[in-house]
């Protein structure tokens, strides 16, 4: 999950795309399939109050009770 979230962060920082919608297609203990919709970054339409610098493993928690997660980002 941390690698997947890092890839999503790359869309924003490396490709100037903002993720607008995520549709989870499949999920299992070791895989996550999803479809993402993104918009190009436009400073006239978008504002970012706090930039996420990295996804961390610090205190990461994933539970199978309805598949919930706790993630901490470096800002």
C-alpha positions, 0 to 999 in steps of 0.5 A: 500500500505504501508503494501504491500511495507513493506512485499516486504521489508521483502523479502529483509531484512528477507529472503535475496531475491531481487525483480526483477519484479512485475506484477500487476494483479489487482488493486482497491481502497482497494486491490492490487494483484501482482505476484513478481519474486525474486532472492536470494541475492548474494554479488558477483552479487548484490550491494546495495548502500542505504538500505531501512529501512522502508516504511513510511506514511509520505506524501504518495499520491495515485491518481487514474489518471492512478494509480500513487503513491508517497512514501517516504522510510526511508533510 
